[in-house]
Amino acid sequence: MAGIGEAILSGVFPLVASKVADLVQQELQMLWGVKEKTQGLSYKLNVINAVIWDAEAKQTDNEQVHDWVRRLKNVAYDIDDVLDEWATVTVLQPEGLQEEDKGAIIRWKNRACDGLCLVIDCFMSCCISDPTRLSFRRRMAKKIKDIEKVLNEIKEDANTLGLIPLGGRMSEHEGVRRPETSAFREKGWLPVGRDREMEKIKEEILTAYVDKPQESAGTSHAEPSRSATNPYVIAIVGFGGLGKTTLAQAIFNDGEVQASFSMKKWVFVGENFDAKRLIGNIAGDSGESRSKDLDSLQSQLIEKLKDNRFLIILDDVWTENRLDWDQLWTPLTYGKEGSIIILTTRNKKVAPTSCRPSIHVLEGLSNDHCWEIFKGCAFPGGDSTGHPHLEVLGRQIVDKLKGVPLAASMMGSFLGRYLNDESKWQSVLSSRQWLPTQAGGDLTDRVIGFSHQHLPWHLRLCFTYCSIFPKDWIFDRSQLVQMWMALGYVQLRKGGQLELEEVGRDYFDDLHHGSFFQNIEGRYVMHDLFHDFAQKAFEEGACVNVADDYTISEQVRHLSVSCDALALSEFQKLKILKKLRTFRLECEGPASHLNALLAEYKYLRVLELQGFDIDAFPSSIGDLKLLRYLDISKTDICMLPGLVCNLCNLQTLRLPSWCYILTKVLNKLTKLRHLEGDKYLIAEIEGIGQLTLLQKLVRFHVGKERGRKITELKNMKHLRGKLTIECLENVQGSEEAVQADLMGKVHLEVLKLLWSEQGPHYGEGVVLEALHPPRSIKRLIIRSNHGVQLPTWMKEQQQLPSNLVHLELEDCCNWECLPPLGQLPFLRVLSIVGAREVKKVGPEFYGTVTGSSSSQDNKVFFPSLQGLTLRGMDEWEEWYVGLGEQGGTLTEVFFPSLSELRIEYCPRLGKISGPLLHHTTALQILRIEDCEQLAWSDSLDLVPTFSALRELVIVRCPAQIWPSSSHGSDELQSPSSSVSSSSWQVKDHCTTDNMSLLRWLLQKKKLGSLVGMNIEDCEEICGEGWKHLVSLKYLGVHRCPKLQTLPSDLHRFPSLEVLKLENCPEIRWLPDGVLPASLQTLHLVFCSELQYLPEGGLPPSLQS
């Protein structure tokens, strides 16, 4: 039981005590009207809180103390229930009972009556005219008196048990501190089952750096310069017991590793990261580091390291404190290049902030390897042949150890004392607590408890709560955090700016980095040993399957139930749990008693129902006033009734996507932070602006009537993620748009502003002007705005959201110029569609270099842009690539990262001046379609950019857009590049209707790697070079009305699998020998004159 009580009491009690401290003066004094009573309760709580740490240390060996801890935990929950109930009912008081609206005399009269009710515990109808109000307050007063009585008993029992105040958590974790480690093991020893990990890390150490040539004579041997990548850091990460230290010892003592370093040092760090002590240990200081200042110690270590390539093992590192690390890290950077630091830690975030460590996360061992460890500890000489029965039992026990080597060695050592007592092995195999208390606590506690005891109280509570989920449960981080929030586990930090959700995510990440959660292929799970530990630690939680024989204590507060059907017998068992705070039900069949069962659970904070036989909303949920989390998303409920609005504390509501909601009443849930369901119905909620805490609103449908105007967004400052605002034509002027306060929604990352396609509508330009997005936006989409000019925030470069990664401007058809986007540092995708009034794209598109000087050598525009689409620009005639009218200069760099360029449906574009793709070396996709006047020029300069080209599409461009052989050179050479046309291939796909281009590509052998080709609108398919299409798998010939025959080399395509002929009416036959033997599919569509197939038959490989 070591550490079990600590896991719970040190989580629950501080949480409740803090809540009482914040509310007792406001709420309980208001309830009682007796100041002395509130002070007395607060005093008792403080006295008891002071002895908690002593109780946790003693409860392991003292059952009376453990019982005291359990009683205190239960009363802490009861106090929290009373406070929540009181706060909730005061919110729900009907109009006329709110004391704020009453005079001071009546207010104090009511409080005086409450005090009298508390003191003499009787009904005094003469004092107040509202029996309902008095009845509730009498009930609350009675509960408080009962709690106070129990607290008095607990306080007295603390004295009897000899519990003493420790003033806080035990320093250095007395009794559980890990012993110091060393580098040494017996000669020839190797860790079991870690060969792969050891070889990988060893190879990384030996190959991380190679020796550089010796410096020539005369080279200065001044102090070595520090390098940001030296020393190289390797972190071995895993939860306690996986063998991190053992693996580090094996690496440290390996002969090849030892020979590679002139200095080797093993340093045990532990939880107390004392930089001075560690620096002194590495420097070989014999215990004098305490008396020296930090500068002297650092200088001493630098002097020792500067001529050495070192290997330092920092074992058992816990700290994440940047200042601690900086003090140690600074002198370590002075070693010779190739120096290595290896950390062993349970937390991935433990590493110097100035480096990026190579992280090796250890997994559990196989059962065979665990058996080798177990056998070596249990049997003399590791030989089990003399105990065949024990070997069978031992292997079964090892199967339960889940691959943890520490558990295997501990269990083997324990059972090795009972080689003549088979019954002991049998009892261990069948027991859940494998080691007796007097042997030092059960196995799971010994393996995991050390890590667990280093967690702060809130993380312990969050971790152990996860035990109510079944084993191998896949955790959704957001949902789990919302449950923690509903239970009050997530606390805002004083002076912090983070939202509760952000704090909760930090909690989860801290547990993950501490190995309490494992990320397996993107899914978070909990190791079975951790789950077992959490189940035993979380005495107030249970996870049961009704198919098993189970019993549940009445004191259980959190319950997860799996059943085939919620029958009457289960109802009788479960209804006694009247203090439940969490109830999860996974029911595969009928749940006929569900409504009656939920009526018993008045204190629920979290309710999750699963089962598609649950098709009606249980009406008793409407009475669960303390409920904060409701998830019915995995039920067949299709209608959410209005009574859900009684849930005034509800923070999270998860609904099936098919569930209809009453859009006129849901705005009453003013504490709602998360609403999941049909996004279109949610967008129609009237008065949604009252949900000021809502974190996510995927769509907002603007209307003209009250409750649907864009002004509803005014106070929704917590929105984050993605927001689509549609029907913006319904905004009645700029004043309404300004009130939406998009600038204030700093957590948004994706914003879509959509007008209807039926415009123009009056005032669209001024509305967009007022919808200034926040600086946090990473993706912005504006669609169908008919304003005549750019908004100011887009026209002026300094007002553009500097974090933009993705920008789409679609059908903003009246803008005459494009915004200055060239200096956005992170912009990766830009799509401009339907800018029909733009005639020229020039310097205004690139912007200026803010803060640049005339001496700047290079100016980079669109430095991160990877995808550029320009489509449907009807009036666009000229594109100047550069800051001047004559195009760019050699000092100007454009589109250096571009990988995809699409120019489509721009019928008047005829001139491109400047080095459009001069600096683009990674272009993979080029599509030019329906650009009738665009012709090849030296400025287009395409050829040297094609070394990575995968897809080439050039169709309906009748002008000579590609250099033909008439240019006079078989191998085109860019005047500014050493990359010749012979060095590139179209690797994946090519579509064209330009036979001149196709002929050139075939002649120059540019299609040898091509996988797919479409030929469109050609009168003939001829030319040399078809035999070079050795990789072609798909060939499509479309809309070629005068085409009469296929290429004679077609049969030489060794890889062709699909041939499609569409709308080729003049093809009358397929000659013998034309179709390749590899062909599997032949499509013939609208080839009306086709009369003959090959006389020799179709290829035998043909399947369809």
Secondary structure, 3 states (H helix, E strand, C coil): CCCHHHHHHHHHHHHHHHHHHHHHHHHHHHHHCCHHHHHHHHHHHHHHHHCHHHHHHHCCCCHHHHHHHHHHHHHHHHHHHHHHHHHHHHHHCCCCCCHHHCCHHHHHHHHHHHHHHHHHCCCCCCCCCCHHHHHHHHHHHHHHHHHHHHHHHHHHHHHHCCCCCCCCCCHHHCCCCCCCCCCCCCCCCCCCCCHHHHHHHHHHHHHCCCCCCCCCCCCCCCCCCCCCCCCEEEEEECCCCCCHHHHHHHHHCCHHHHHCCCEEEEEEEECCCCHHHHHHHHHCCCCCHHHCCHHHHHHHHHHHHCCCCEEEEEEEECCCCHHHHHHHHHHHCCCCCCCEEEEEECCCCCCCCCCCCEEEECCCCCHHHHHHHHHHHHCHHHCCCCCHHHHHHHHHHHHCCCCCHHHHHHHHHHHHHHCCCHHHHHHHHHCCCCCCHHHCCCHHHHHHHHHHHCCCHHHHHHHHHHHHCCCCCCECHHHHHHHHHHCCCCCCCCCCCCCHHHHHHHHHHHHHHCCCCEEECCEEECCHHHHHHHHHHCCCEEEEECCCCCCCCCCCCEEEEEECCCCHHHHHHHCCCCCCCEEEEEECCCCCCHHHHHCCCCCCCEEEEEECCCCCCCHHHHHCCCCCEEEEEEECCCECCHHHHHCCCCCEEECCCCCECCCCCHHHCCCCCEEECCHHHHCCCCCHHHCCCCCCCCEEECCCCCCCCHHHHCCCCCCEEEEEEECHHHCCCHHHHHHCCHHHCCEEEEEEEECCCCCCCCCHHHHHHHCCCCCCCCEEEEECCCCCCCCHHHHCHHHCCCCCCEEEEECCCCCCCCCCCCCCCCCCEEEEECCCCCCEECHHHHCCCCCCCCCCCCEEECCCCCEEEEECCCCCCEEECCCECCECCCCEEECCCCCEEEEECCCCCCEEECCCCCCCCCCCEEEEECCCCCCCCCCCCCHHHHHHCCEEEEECCCCCCCCCHHHCCCCCECCCCCCEHHHCCCCCEEEECCHHHHHHHHHCCCCCCCCEEEEECCCCCCCCCHHHCCCCCEEEEECCCCCCCCCHHHHHCCCCCEEEEECCCCCCECCCCCCCCCCCEEEEECCCCCCECCCCCCCCCCCC
